């Protein structure tokens, strides 16, 4: 009987080694590898670049904040921070980021559904579609603020390969949202990064056919960078107000100079610098304000003394 048992054990060991091609793995390693799928999981940080599903993804650590203003969205009125992201197709076929493979986990482990993700932001990278090989697109991932703690952006492809971007949020969100802008600052509107220069130059309108002929104006340099995924021009909706609180006339067609509002469209990733011309009325505080029903107000305040 003992001899029979020894023979059975020997046969089992022989079959185990044969199944593993005699590569030195044990029987338990062999059984554990059955149905393993070969999936991989890696962790990345904000500010890093990684490869995923034939895409090279750079996710910035310089994210911005806003109160979301979209009356059709369940997130209307909520605090949201937006993370710039750049994606390059490094494969040999058209490809893009599959929105169904991206999950955002909020502090406490609660995940956002894909419908929630697509509701937030016109420049959401998850809505950008495919691109040709070697093409690059820019956009944002929008994340609702749910207090301080750990946030996770999880990318998963059809092969179950996964990249988790893990980061902590530990700031006073209210203080940042309430901050106002001045000359020299950069604001983001509709996926356009707009930097208002802090140098002031002066001129006088010399056009007899214009109602403001002979009046003084000043102009500031403005740099516009297209961080969205589509061609865009300087956003409509900017109004300018003088120290008396009244709206100023638009004089861009009455001056000699390149006005940023006439610059035309620029492609994603492109940048252009031109001037913003403003009618001078008196010394005091001037306001440049962007207002649109689909966005928060953006207000730049500065003092002019001539």
Secondary structure, 3 states (H helix, E strand, C coil): CHHHHHHHHHHHHHHHHHHCCCCCCCHHHHHHHCCCCCCCEEEECCCCEEEECCEEEEECCCCEEEECCCCCCCCCCCEEEEEEEEEEECCCCCECCCHHHEEEECCCCCECCHHHHHHCCCCEHHHCCCECCCCEEEEEEEEECCCCEEEEEEEECCCCCEEEEEEEECCCHHHHHCCCECCCCEEEECCEEEEECCCCEEEECCCCCCCCCCCEEEEEEEEEEECCCCCECCCCCEEEECCCCCECCCCCCCCCCCEHHHCCCECCCCEEEEEEEEECCCCEEEEEEEEECCEEEEEEEEEECC
